[in-house]
Amino acid sequence: MLRALIFILLPLFTAGCLPEEKTDDIVNDQGQTVADPTLRLNGLWNGEVDQAGALRALIYNGNVFAFDENIAYYGTIALDSSTDTATLTMDGFGYSTSESDANQYVAGGSSESYVFTGLVFPTAKADDTIVGEYEADTTAGGFTLGNDGTWDVNSSLSALKGKWTATNYELYLTEVNGVLSFREVSVAATPTGCTSYGTITLINKEQNLYGVQLTERKNCAGFNVTNAPGYATVDSFGDLEFFIRKDEELLYSRYSASSASSTTDTTTDSTTTDTTTETTTE
């Protein structure tokens, strides 16, 4: 009887001693594990480099996309929680193609290494500001970045459906089998044949970020690629932004709503002040 009781109770004790299942570590695009403090910086940011121009940045899971008037940056970010110091280690690329009227910018070619180091303050995420200095291969200076407060706006595919426009471009999005399919066409007076297509998916409906898979972009002045991953967001002005990368090339583009099926609500619990003009390279 005692032996039988032991066999009955043993699995229960054993199960109680098992360690809790750990969640998968988050890794950045370089395969490095991202520490939890760094994830607090996930968001959309506006700022300046050398107190001039506009800098637009997407920080997500340890990676950074950033664009200003002259340079597109891509790299990693890490937050030291003991000092509230953020370190951004990035490559800076010059623009090979710029269509400022259409808010489309392609960067690539040779790069310069940048290290941005800044203090994060205060400690409320919606009000985060990063201020500090940078050093590059040939230059140095200062920078500021401010969280624009849109990160915690809910995302939904229905909010993006419809027609979006930029000067000489039209972008059409429709939902097919649980994802958005998009097609961009040039409507310039002088035909160019520039077109792109791909899909957009939800990442987390509680955050203002979508996954983009650019299937193909062709006949354009630059960034003619296939199978390029990236992200989409809706900024505080209600414009749709794309951040896309393929190898050593980066594409930033922005579109205004024309006939989207619904208007994205960009209000948040905390009121923030946008300290820069709209976004990149204007």
Stockholm file with secondary structure:
# STOCKHOLM 1.0

chainA/1-282         MLRALIFILLPLFTAGCLPEEKTDDIVNDQGQTVADPTLRLNGLWNGEVDQAGALRALIYNGNVFAFDENIAYYGTIALDSSTDTATLTMDGFGYSTSESDANQYVAGGSSESYVFTGLVFPTAKADDTIVGEYEADTTAGGFTLGNDGTWDVNSSLSALKGKWTATNYELYLTEVNGVLSFREVSVAATPTGCTSYGTITLINKEQNLYGVQLTERKNCAGFNVTNAPGYATVDSFGDLEFFIRKDEELLYSRYSASSASSTTDTTTDSTTTDTTTETTTE
#=GR chainA/1-282 SS CHHHHHHHHHHHHHHHHSCCCCCCCCBCTTSCBCCHHHHTTCEEEEEEETTEEEEEEEEETTEEEEECSSEEEEEEEEEETTTTEEEEEEEEEEEEEEEGGGTEEEEEEEEEEEEEEEEEESSSGGGCEEEEEEEESSCEEEEEEEECSCTTSCCCHHHHCEEEEETTEEEEEEEETTEEEEEEEECCSSCCCCEEEEEEEESCTTSSCEEEEEEEEESSSSCCCEEEEEEEEECTTSCEEEEEEETTEEEEEEEEESSCSSCCCCCCSSCCCCCSSSSTTC
#=GC SS_cons         CHHHHHHHHHHHHHHHHSCCCCCCCCBCTTSCBCCHHHHTTCEEEEEEETTEEEEEEEEETTEEEEECSSEEEEEEEEEETTTTEEEEEEEEEEEEEEEGGGTEEEEEEEEEEEEEEEEEESSSGGGCEEEEEEEESSCEEEEEEEECSCTTSCCCHHHHCEEEEETTEEEEEEEETTEEEEEEEECCSSCCCCEEEEEEEESCTTSSCEEEEEEEEESSSSCCCEEEEEEEEECTTSCEEEEEEETTEEEEEEEEESSCSSCCCCCCSSCCCCCSSSSTTC
//
